[in-house]
Amino acid sequence: MRSHSDGIPTALPSQSEGNAIKERKGKESKRKEKKEFVAPSVLEVQAYFSENGWKPELGTRAYNHYHPEWKNSQGKKVLNWKQTMRTVWMDESKNLNMKMAAPKINGQKIPVSVNIYECIVKYNDGTSLILPKAECKQIIEEYNLDQD
């Protein structure tokens, strides 16, 4: 503790002590706690692919490639599965045929049922797609469908 010239102690640190305290606090706050990786379910991966304009089947292939260990090609643990899907699997040069075509609504491909909880839309030709929730709701309203 410092003291004034009259001998009375002060509780305030000197400028250099204050800077040292600020520096320590700054370092502590900059340290990030590492989040523990939580592996997604196959439905989460399929939905992520569908939301980004890719066929859910490619999501299934990607999920099966990593499950259950979730390690990359160098054998390191995957830290961010969405980033891995974007950089490794959502590459048009490798997976061009896995891009989703827009559903044909003009009389050819008509949605017949929607599972609103998983956002799975079934069409009259027997195919189904996992779509973002907003698109599911839009299809339900547009085609006056019952929700499964």
OpenMM code with the backbone's topology and positions (N, CA, C; nanometers):
from openmm import Vec3, app, unit

residues = "MET ARG SER HIS SER ASP GLY ILE PRO THR ALA LEU PRO SER GLN SER GLU GLY ASN ALA ILE LYS GLU ARG LYS GLY LYS GLU SER LYS ARG LYS GLU LYS LYS GLU PHE VAL ALA PRO SER VAL LEU GLU VAL GLN ALA TYR PHE SER GLU ASN GLY TRP LYS PRO GLU LEU GLY THR ARG ALA TYR ASN HIS TYR HIS PRO GLU TRP LYS ASN SER GLN GLY LYS LYS VAL LEU ASN TRP LYS GLN THR MET ARG THR VAL TRP MET ASP GLU SER LYS ASN LEU ASN MET LYS MET ALA ALA PRO LYS ILE ASN GLY GLN LYS ILE PRO VAL SER VAL ASN ILE TYR GLU CYS ILE VAL LYS TYR ASN ASP GLY THR SER LEU ILE LEU PRO LYS ALA GLU CYS LYS GLN ILE ILE GLU GLU TYR ASN LEU ASP GLN ASP".split()
positions = [
    Vec3(0.0825, -0.1167, 0.0000),
    Vec3(0.0000, 0.0000, 0.0000),
    Vec3(0.0875, 0.1237, 0.0000),
    Vec3(0.0451, 0.2248, -0.0683),
    Vec3(0.1184, 0.3517, -0.0718),
    Vec3(0.0684, 0.4420, 0.0382),
    Vec3(0.1461, 0.5411, 0.0669),
    Vec3(0.1022, 0.6385, 0.1656),
    Vec3(0.1343, 0.7780, 0.1173),
    Vec3(0.0536, 0.8730, 0.1608),
    Vec3(0.0781, 1.0132, 0.1285),
    Vec3(0.2034, 1.0587, 0.2020),
    Vec3(0.2482, 1.1751, 0.1674),
    Vec3(0.3655, 1.2299, 0.2338),
    Vec3(0.3404, 1.2527, 0.3826),
    Vec3(0.2125, 1.2609, 0.4212),
    Vec3(0.1820, 1.2811, 0.5637),
    Vec3(0.1727, 1.1491, 0.6386),
    Vec3(0.1998, 1.0364, 0.5691),
    Vec3(0.2027, 0.9076, 0.6356),
    Vec3(0.0698, 0.8353, 0.6381),
    Vec3(-0.0344, 0.8928, 0.5820),
    Vec3(-0.1658, 0.8287, 0.5811),
    Vec3(-0.1689, 0.7313, 0.4637),
    Vec3(-0.1976, 0.6014, 0.4897),
    Vec3(-0.2005, 0.5042, 0.3799),
    Vec3(-0.3177, 0.5292, 0.2861),
    Vec3(-0.2958, 0.5020, 0.1584),
    Vec3(-0.4031, 0.5133, 0.0583),
    Vec3(-0.4309, 0.3748, 0.0020),
    Vec3(-0.5554, 0.3549, -0.0396),
    Vec3(-0.5949, 0.2252, -0.0944),
    Vec3(-0.5752, 0.2207, -0.2448),
    Vec3(-0.5435, 0.3342, -0.3059),
    Vec3(-0.5289, 0.3379, -0.4501),
    Vec3(-0.3921, 0.2883, -0.4922),
    Vec3(-0.3861, 0.2026, -0.5940),
    Vec3(-0.2568, 0.1560, -0.6416),
    Vec3(-0.1892, 0.2648, -0.7250),
    Vec3(-0.0588, 0.2534, -0.7377),
    Vec3(0.0128, 0.3474, -0.8229),
    Vec3(-0.0284, 0.3232, -0.9670),
    Vec3(0.0116, 0.4146, -1.0545),
    Vec3(-0.0262, 0.4009, -1.1958),
    Vec3(0.0308, 0.2726, -1.2545),
    Vec3(0.1539, 0.2392, -1.2197),
    Vec3(0.2134, 0.1170, -1.2755),
    Vec3(0.1450, -0.0074, -1.2193),
    Vec3(0.1069, -0.0037, -1.0909),
    Vec3(0.0336, -0.1169, -1.0333),
    Vec3(-0.1026, -0.1310, -1.0996),
    Vec3(-0.1688, -0.0181, -1.1226),
    Vec3(-0.3000, -0.0176, -1.1885),
    Vec3(-0.2919, -0.0741, -1.3283),
    Vec3(-0.1865, -0.0381, -1.4028),
    Vec3(-0.1683, -0.0908, -1.5390),
    Vec3(-0.1468, -0.2409, -1.5361),
    Vec3(-0.0712, -0.2882, -1.4371),
    Vec3(-0.0460, -0.4321, -1.4262),
    Vec3(-0.1750, -0.5074, -1.3973),
    Vec3(-0.2588, -0.4508, -1.3115),
    Vec3(-0.3873, -0.5148, -1.2789),
    Vec3(-0.4758, -0.5185, -1.4033),
    Vec3(-0.4831, -0.4067, -1.4764),
    Vec3(-0.5641, -0.4020, -1.5986),
    Vec3(-0.5154, -0.5039, -1.7004),
    Vec3(-0.3823, -0.5163, -1.7111),
    Vec3(-0.3250, -0.6109, -1.8070),
    Vec3(-0.3635, -0.7542, -1.7720),
    Vec3(-0.3570, -0.7893, -1.6428),
    Vec3(-0.3944, -0.9239, -1.6010),
    Vec3(-0.5417, -0.9502, -1.6290),
    Vec3(-0.6267, -0.8511, -1.5964),
    Vec3(-0.7705, -0.8682, -1.6211),
    Vec3(-0.7987, -0.8826, -1.7695),
    Vec3(-0.7283, -0.8059, -1.8510),
    Vec3(-0.7468, -0.8136, -1.9960),
    Vec3(-0.7123, -0.9500, -2.0491),
    Vec3(-0.6028, -1.0083, -2.0005),
    Vec3(-0.5628, -1.1418, -2.0459),
    Vec3(-0.6643, -1.2465, -2.0040),
    Vec3(-0.7169, -1.2330, -1.8835),
    Vec3(-0.8155, -1.3294, -1.8351),
    Vec3(-0.9434, -1.3235, -1.9168),
    Vec3(-0.9873, -1.2015, -1.9516),
    Vec3(-1.1130, -1.1901, -2.0258),
    Vec3(-1.0970, -1.2328, -2.1711),
    Vec3(-0.9725, -1.2249, -2.2242),
    Vec3(-0.9506, -1.2654, -2.3629),
    Vec3(-0.9480, -1.4166, -2.3788),
    Vec3(-0.9191, -1.4852, -2.2715),
    Vec3(-0.9180, -1.6312, -2.2779),
    Vec3(-1.0610, -1.6813, -2.2965),
    Vec3(-1.0778, -1.7624, -2.3975),
    Vec3(-1.2108, -1.8167, -2.4221),
    Vec3(-1.2179, -1.9573, -2.3671),
    Vec3(-1.3305, -1.9861, -2.3093),
    Vec3(-1.3517, -2.1236, -2.2668),
    Vec3(-1.3817, -2.2059, -2.3907),
    Vec3(-1.3148, -2.3173, -2.4037),
    Vec3(-1.3389, -2.4030, -2.5190),
    Vec3(-1.4716, -2.4744, -2.5009),
    Vec3(-1.5545, -2.4615, -2.6028),
    Vec3(-1.6824, -2.5308, -2.5991),
    Vec3(-1.6599, -2.6765, -2.6339),
    Vec3(-1.7290, -2.7616, -2.5638),
    Vec3(-1.7190, -2.9037, -2.5915),
    Vec3(-1.7995, -2.9345, -2.7171),
    Vec3(-1.7413, -3.0122, -2.8070),
    Vec3(-1.8086, -3.0477, -2.9307),
    Vec3(-1.9257, -3.1405, -2.9025),
    Vec3(-2.0391, -3.1064, -2.9599),
    Vec3(-2.1572, -3.1920, -2.9491),
    Vec3(-2.1910, -3.2364, -3.0910),
    Vec3(-2.1815, -3.3656, -3.1146),
    Vec3(-2.2084, -3.4197, -3.2478),
    Vec3(-2.3553, -3.3996, -3.2835),
    Vec3(-2.3822, -3.3587, -3.4078),
    Vec3(-2.5215, -3.3406, -3.4508),
    Vec3(-2.5862, -3.4751, -3.4821),
    Vec3(-2.7178, -3.4740, -3.4883),
    Vec3(-2.7897, -3.5935, -3.5325),
    Vec3(-2.7917, -3.5939, -3.6852),
    Vec3(-2.8243, -3.7062, -3.7434),
    Vec3(-2.8323, -3.7149, -3.8886),
    Vec3(-2.9399, -3.6195, -3.9410),
    Vec3(-3.0489, -3.6015, -3.8672),
    Vec3(-3.1540, -3.5081, -3.9106),
    Vec3(-3.1057, -3.3637, -3.9092),
    Vec3(-3.0237, -3.3287, -3.8106),
    Vec3(-2.9687, -3.1923, -3.8065),
    Vec3(-2.8788, -3.1674, -3.9270),
    Vec3(-2.7975, -3.2666, -3.9623),
    Vec3(-2.7076, -3.2522, -4.0770),
    Vec3(-2.7889, -3.2442, -4.2057),
    Vec3(-2.8884, -3.3299, -4.2202),
    Vec3(-2.9734, -3.3261, -4.3395),
    Vec3(-3.0432, -3.1903, -4.3516),
    Vec3(-3.0959, -3.1410, -4.2412),
    Vec3(-3.1648, -3.0114, -4.2428),
    Vec3(-3.0682, -2.8997, -4.2803),
    Vec3(-2.9465, -2.9054, -4.2290),
    Vec3(-2.8470, -2.8025, -4.2602),
    Vec3(-2.8144, -2.8032, -4.4094),
    Vec3(-2.7995, -2.9219, -4.4665),
    Vec3(-2.7728, -2.9310, -4.6100),
    Vec3(-2.8910, -2.8769, -4.6894),
    Vec3(-3.0104, -2.9157, -4.6510),
    Vec3(-3.1305, -2.8711, -4.7208),
    Vec3(-3.1455, -2.7194, -4.7135),
    Vec3(-3.1215, -2.6623, -4.5966),
    Vec3(-3.1314, -2.5167, -4.5787),
    Vec3(-3.0334, -2.4424, -4.6683),
    Vec3(-2.9235, -2.5071, -4.7018),
    Vec3(-2.8214, -2.4433, -4.7838),
    Vec3(-2.8272, -2.4852, -4.9303),
    Vec3(-2.9382, -2.5473, -4.9707),
    Vec3(-2.9607, -2.5782, -5.1114),
    Vec3(-2.8975, -2.7065, -5.1605),
    Vec3(-2.8658, -2.7971, -5.0706),
    Vec3(-2.8061, -2.9258, -5.1070),
    Vec3(-2.9024, -3.0377, -5.0734),
    Vec3(-2.8903, -3.1480, -5.1438),
    Vec3(-2.9768, -3.2628, -5.1181),
    Vec3(-2.9466, -3.3216, -4.9803),
    Vec3(-3.0503, -3.3592, -4.9072),
    Vec3(-3.0302, -3.4198, -4.7759),
    Vec3(-2.9473, -3.5482, -4.7826),
    Vec3(-2.9508, -3.6171, -4.8979),
    Vec3(-2.8728, -3.7403, -4.9122),
    Vec3(-2.7233, -3.7133, -4.8962),
    Vec3(-2.6781, -3.5968, -4.9427),
    Vec3(-2.5374, -3.5608, -4.9254),
    Vec3(-2.5075, -3.5394, -4.7774),
    Vec3(-2.6042, -3.4833, -4.7054),
    Vec3(-2.5890, -3.4679, -4.5607),
    Vec3(-2.5769, -3.6024, -4.4913),
    Vec3(-2.6542, -3.6986, -4.5381),
    Vec3(-2.6463, -3.8332, -4.4806),
    Vec3(-2.5094, -3.8944, -4.5066),
    Vec3(-2.4588, -3.8770, -4.6292),
    Vec3(-2.3248, -3.9284, -4.6608),
    Vec3(-2.2187, -3.8631, -4.5728),
    Vec3(-2.2296, -3.7324, -4.5545),
    Vec3(-2.1329, -3.6598, -4.4715),
    Vec3(-2.1411, -3.7076, -4.3266),
    Vec3(-2.2623, -3.7212, -4.2771),
    Vec3(-2.2820, -3.7680, -4.1391),
    Vec3(-2.2193, -3.9057, -4.1209),
    Vec3(-2.2462, -3.9972, -4.2130),
    Vec3(-2.1927, -4.1333, -4.2033),
    Vec3(-2.0400, -4.1349, -4.2138),
    Vec3(-1.9843, -4.0392, -4.2872),
    Vec3(-1.8389, -4.0300, -4.3010),
    Vec3(-1.7730, -3.9964, -4.1665),
    Vec3(-1.8336, -3.9073, -4.0905),
    Vec3(-1.7728, -3.8608, -3.9648),
    Vec3(-1.8181, -3.9383, -3.8412),
    Vec3(-1.9383, -3.9907, -3.8455),
    Vec3(-1.9962, -4.0563, -3.7278),
    Vec3(-1.9255, -4.1876, -3.6997),
    Vec3(-1.8932, -4.2270, -3.5810),
    Vec3(-1.9200, -4.1629, -3.4527),
    Vec3(-1.8029, -4.0797, -3.3990),
    Vec3(-1.6855, -4.0832, -3.4651),
    Vec3(-1.5677, -4.0202, -3.4071),
    Vec3(-1.5552, -3.8709, -3.4352),
    Vec3(-1.6094, -3.8228, -3.5446),
    Vec3(-1.6034, -3.6833, -3.5850),
    Vec3(-1.4603, -3.6306, -3.5860),
    Vec3(-1.3791, -3.6930, -3.6737),
    Vec3(-1.2411, -3.6505, -3.6950),
    Vec3(-1.2230, -3.6152, -3.8412),
    Vec3(-1.1351, -3.5169, -3.8681),
    Vec3(-1.1120, -3.4762, -4.0062),
    Vec3(-1.0080, -3.5654, -4.0731),
    Vec3(-0.9686, -3.5324, -4.1947),
    Vec3(-0.8770, -3.6184, -4.2701),
    Vec3(-0.7373, -3.6255, -4.2083),
    Vec3(-0.7023, -3.5281, -4.1249),
    Vec3(-0.5737, -3.5316, -4.0548),
    Vec3(-0.5838, -3.6047, -3.9209),
    Vec3(-0.7011, -3.6576, -3.8892),
    Vec3(-0.7211, -3.7295, -3.7642),
    Vec3(-0.7489, -3.6400, -3.6447),
    Vec3(-0.7675, -3.5093, -3.6698),
    Vec3(-0.7978, -3.4160, -3.5604),
    Vec3(-0.9483, -3.4099, -3.5397),
    Vec3(-0.9880, -3.3836, -3.4153),
    Vec3(-1.1299, -3.3746, -3.3836),
    Vec3(-1.1934, -3.2564, -3.4558),
    Vec3(-1.3127, -3.2781, -3.5089),
    Vec3(-1.3896, -3.1708, -3.5699),
    Vec3(-1.4356, -3.0780, -3.4570),
    Vec3(-1.4122, -2.9487, -3.4730),
    Vec3(-1.4518, -2.8527, -3.3703),
    Vec3(-1.5844, -2.7859, -3.4043),
    Vec3(-1.6097, -2.7648, -3.5338),
    Vec3(-1.7314, -2.6976, -3.5784),
    Vec3(-1.7859, -2.7759, -3.6974),
    Vec3(-1.8889, -2.8557, -3.6737),
    Vec3(-1.9378, -2.9443, -3.7795),
    Vec3(-1.9962, -2.8676, -3.8964),
    Vec3(-2.0610, -2.7523, -3.8712),
    Vec3(-2.1205, -2.6755, -3.9813),
    Vec3(-2.0113, -2.6205, -4.0735),
    Vec3(-1.9042, -2.5724, -4.0151),
    Vec3(-1.7930, -2.5223, -4.0950),
    Vec3(-1.7327, -2.6355, -4.1779),
    Vec3(-1.7191, -2.7517, -4.1181),
    Vec3(-1.6654, -2.8675, -4.1901),
    Vec3(-1.7568, -2.9043, -4.3071),
    Vec3(-1.8866, -2.9015, -4.2852),
    Vec3(-1.9802, -2.9348, -4.3931),
    Vec3(-1.9668, -2.8341, -4.5076),
    Vec3(-1.9563, -2.7045, -4.4728),
    Vec3(-1.9446, -2.6015, -4.5768),
    Vec3(-1.8150, -2.6152, -4.6558),
    Vec3(-1.7039, -2.6347, -4.5870),
    Vec3(-1.5740, -2.6340, -4.6563),
    Vec3(-1.5424, -2.7649, -4.7263),
    Vec3(-1.5894, -2.8763, -4.6729),
    Vec3(-1.5537, -3.0067, -4.7304),
    Vec3(-1.6632, -3.0611, -4.8220),
    Vec3(-1.7871, -3.0536, -4.7808),
    Vec3(-1.8947, -3.1214, -4.8521),
    Vec3(-1.9755, -3.0318, -4.9443),
    Vec3(-1.9901, -2.9046, -4.9109),
    Vec3(-2.0718, -2.8158, -4.9930),
    Vec3(-1.9837, -2.7469, -5.0973),
    Vec3(-1.9208, -2.8281, -5.1790),
    Vec3(-1.8286, -2.7821, -5.2818),
    Vec3(-1.8848, -2.8258, -5.4162),
    Vec3(-1.9263, -2.7289, -5.4960),
    Vec3(-1.9913, -2.7617, -5.6235),
    Vec3(-1.8996, -2.8384, -5.7174),
    Vec3(-1.7686, -2.8151, -5.7094),
    Vec3(-1.6782, -2.8857, -5.8004),
    Vec3(-1.6737, -3.0352, -5.7687),
    Vec3(-1.7004, -3.0719, -5.6423),
    Vec3(-1.6984, -3.2133, -5.6036),
    Vec3(-1.8375, -3.2764, -5.6078),
    Vec3(-1.9398, -3.1983, -5.5749),
    Vec3(-2.0738, -3.2540, -5.5541),
    Vec3(-2.1808, -3.1804, -5.6342),
    Vec3(-2.1518, -3.1464, -5.7575),
    Vec3(-2.2449, -3.0690, -5.8385),
    Vec3(-2.3805, -3.1374, -5.8529),
    Vec3(-2.3808, -3.2683, -5.8682),
    Vec3(-2.5074, -3.3395, -5.8872),
    Vec3(-2.5889, -3.3499, -5.7584),
    Vec3(-2.5339, -3.3018, -5.6477),
    Vec3(-2.6061, -3.3084, -5.5204),
    Vec3(-2.6744, -3.1767, -5.4856),
    Vec3(-2.6660, -3.0764, -5.5745),
    Vec3(-2.7383, -2.9515, -5.5517),
    Vec3(-2.8866, -2.9798, -5.5714),
    Vec3(-2.9707, -2.9184, -5.4893),
    Vec3(-3.1151, -2.9399, -5.5000),
    Vec3(-3.1729, -2.8536, -5.6101),
    Vec3(-3.2571, -2.9136, -5.6884),
    Vec3(-3.3331, -2.8372, -5.7851),
    Vec3(-3.4553, -2.7813, -5.7131),
    Vec3(-3.5001, -2.6682, -5.7555),
    Vec3(-3.6199, -2.6104, -5.6950),
    Vec3(-3.7377, -2.7029, -5.7219),
    Vec3(-3.8244, -2.7219, -5.6228),
    Vec3(-3.9403, -2.8073, -5.6446),
    Vec3(-4.0252, -2.7569, -5.7614),
    Vec3(-4.0740, -2.8490, -5.8434),
    Vec3(-4.1570, -2.8126, -5.9571),
    Vec3(-4.3009, -2.8015, -5.9084),
    Vec3(-4.3537, -2.6816, -5.9128),
    Vec3(-4.4865, -2.6604, -5.8575),
    Vec3(-4.5919, -2.6462, -5.9670),
    Vec3(-4.5535, -2.6131, -6.0860),
    Vec3(-4.6502, -2.5912, -6.1932),
    Vec3(-4.7052, -2.7222, -6.2471),
    Vec3(-4.7786, -2.7939, -6.1644),
    Vec3(-4.8481, -2.9141, -6.2079),
    Vec3(-4.7668, -3.0421, -6.2060),
    Vec3(-4.6350, -3.0363, -6.1968),
    Vec3(-4.5557, -3.1584, -6.2029),
    Vec3(-4.5266, -3.2160, -6.0646),
    Vec3(-4.4784, -3.1330, -5.9753),
    Vec3(-4.4403, -3.1828, -5.8434),
    Vec3(-4.5186, -3.1032, -5.7393),
    Vec3(-4.6125, -3.1719, -5.6741),
    Vec3(-4.7023, -3.1037, -5.5814),
    Vec3(-4.6861, -3.1650, -5.4426),
    Vec3(-4.6671, -3.0809, -5.3426),
    Vec3(-4.6579, -3.1350, -5.2065),
    Vec3(-4.7912, -3.1937, -5.1632),
    Vec3(-4.7869, -3.3111, -5.1002),
    Vec3(-4.9089, -3.3757, -5.0557),
    Vec3(-4.9205, -3.3832, -4.9039),
    Vec3(-4.8073, -3.3774, -4.8318),
    Vec3(-4.8129, -3.3751, -4.6858),
    Vec3(-4.6855, -3.3125, -4.6310),
    Vec3(-4.6967, -3.2609, -4.5081),
    Vec3(-4.5837, -3.1952, -4.4434),
    Vec3(-4.5761, -3.2418, -4.2989),
    Vec3(-4.4575, -3.2857, -4.2597),
    Vec3(-4.4309, -3.3133, -4.1189),
    Vec3(-4.3668, -3.1862, -4.0646),
    Vec3(-4.4448, -3.1034, -3.9971),
    Vec3(-4.3995, -2.9717, -3.9547),
    Vec3(-4.2890, -2.9793, -3.8500),
    Vec3(-4.2838, -3.0867, -3.7720),
    Vec3(-4.1830, -3.0970, -3.6660),
    Vec3(-4.0436, -3.1198, -3.7224),
    Vec3(-4.0337, -3.1983, -3.8284),
    Vec3(-3.9042, -3.2236, -3.8900),
    Vec3(-3.8909, -3.1506, -4.0235),
    Vec3(-3.9933, -3.0788, -4.0642),
    Vec3(-3.9962, -3.0037, -4.1904),
    Vec3(-3.9699, -3.0930, -4.3108),
    Vec3(-4.0370, -3.2067, -4.3128),
    Vec3(-4.0257, -3.2983, -4.4263),
    Vec3(-4.1505, -3.2815, -4.5122),
    Vec3(-4.1305, -3.2453, -4.6372),
    Vec3(-4.2406, -3.2271, -4.7312),
    Vec3(-4.2408, -3.3460, -4.8258),
    Vec3(-4.3552, -3.4155, -4.8336),
    Vec3(-4.3691, -3.5292, -4.9251),
    Vec3(-4.4458, -3.4815, -5.0479),
    Vec3(-4.3985, -3.5239, -5.1653),
    Vec3(-4.4581, -3.4813, -5.2914),
    Vec3(-4.5343, -3.5955, -5.3570),
    Vec3(-4.6159, -3.5601, -5.4556),
    Vec3(-4.7005, -3.6567, -5.5235),
    Vec3(-4.6220, -3.7594, -5.6039),
    Vec3(-4.4956, -3.7332, -5.6340),
    Vec3(-4.4163, -3.8306, -5.7087),
    Vec3(-4.3389, -3.9255, -5.6161),
    Vec3(-4.3690, -3.9217, -5.4861),
    Vec3(-4.3058, -4.0119, -5.3904),
    Vec3(-4.1774, -3.9590, -5.3283),
    Vec3(-4.1269, -3.8471, -5.3776),
    Vec3(-4.0052, -3.7901, -5.3195),
    Vec3(-4.0394, -3.7057, -5.1980),
    Vec3(-3.9381, -3.6765, -5.1183),
    Vec3(-3.9574, -3.5887, -5.0039),
    Vec3(-3.8322, -3.5051, -4.9845),
    Vec3(-3.8508, -3.3900, -4.9245),
    Vec3(-3.7410, -3.2980, -4.8976),
    Vec3(-3.7507, -3.2481, -4.7547),
    Vec3(-3.6347, -3.2228, -4.6963),
    Vec3(-3.6301, -3.1535, -4.5679),
    Vec3(-3.6086, -3.0067, -4.6011),
    Vec3(-3.6992, -2.9226, -4.5554),
    Vec3(-3.6924, -2.7806, -4.5864),
    Vec3(-3.6850, -2.6975, -4.4589),
    Vec3(-3.6396, -2.5723, -4.4708),
    Vec3(-3.6443, -2.4832, -4.3552),
    Vec3(-3.7889, -2.4644, -4.3094),
    Vec3(-3.8061, -2.4403, -4.1805),
    Vec3(-3.9392, -2.4307, -4.1209),
    Vec3(-4.0274, -2.3260, -4.1910),
    Vec3(-3.9685, -2.2136, -4.2278),
    Vec3(-4.0466, -2.1080, -4.2937),
    Vec3(-4.1053, -2.1578, -4.4259),
    Vec3(-4.0263, -2.2341, -4.5016),
    Vec3(-4.0762, -2.2876, -4.6282),
    Vec3(-4.1841, -2.3918, -4.6048),
    Vec3(-4.1708, -2.4720, -4.4985),
    Vec3(-4.2746, -2.5699, -4.4648),
    Vec3(-4.4068, -2.4991, -4.4389),
    Vec3(-4.4011, -2.3954, -4.3576),
    Vec3(-4.5236, -2.3211, -4.3245),
    Vec3(-4.5846, -2.2595, -4.4492),
    Vec3(-4.4983, -2.2085, -4.5388),
    Vec3(-4.5472, -2.1475, -4.6620),
    Vec3(-4.6179, -2.2516, -4.7495),
    Vec3(-4.5618, -2.3705, -4.7596),
    Vec3(-4.6226, -2.4767, -4.8404),
    Vec3(-4.7556, -2.5204, -4.7791),
    Vec3(-4.7595, -2.5304, -4.6470),
    Vec3(-4.8846, -2.5677, -4.5795),
    Vec3(-4.9936, -2.4682, -4.6129),
    Vec3(-4.9605, -2.3389, -4.6051),
    Vec3(-5.0597, -2.2364, -4.6338),
    Vec3(-5.0970, -2.2338, -4.7825),
    Vec3(-4.9971, -2.2422, -4.8677),
    Vec3(-5.0193, -2.2296, -5.0125),
    Vec3(-5.1048, -2.3446, -5.0669),
    Vec3(-5.0820, -2.4665, -5.0158),
    Vec3(-5.1518, -2.5831, -5.0673),
    Vec3(-5.2620, -2.6328, -4.9738),
    Vec3(-5.2845, -2.5594, -4.8662),
    Vec3(-5.3899, -2.5931, -4.7700),
    Vec3(-5.3772, -2.7395, -4.7238),
    Vec3(-5.2566, -2.7741, -4.6798),
    Vec3(-5.2272, -2.9118, -4.6404),
    Vec3(-5.2487, -2.9329, -4.4920),
    Vec3(-5.2783, -3.0575, -4.4574),
    Vec3(-5.2823, -3.0972, -4.3160),
    Vec3(-5.1390, -3.1226, -4.2725),
    Vec3(-5.1132, -3.0955, -4.1460),
    Vec3(-4.9803, -3.1190, -4.0913),
    Vec3(-4.9759, -3.2572, -4.0298),
    Vec3(-4.8718, -3.3347, -4.0620),
    Vec3(-4.8551, -3.4679, -4.0035),
    Vec3(-4.8073, -3.4554, -3.8605),
] * unit.nanometer
topology = app.Topology()
chain = topology.addChain("A")
for resn in residues:
    res = topology.addResidue(resn, chain)
    for name in ("N", "CA", "C"):
        topology.addAtom(name, app.Element.getBySymbol(name[0]), res)
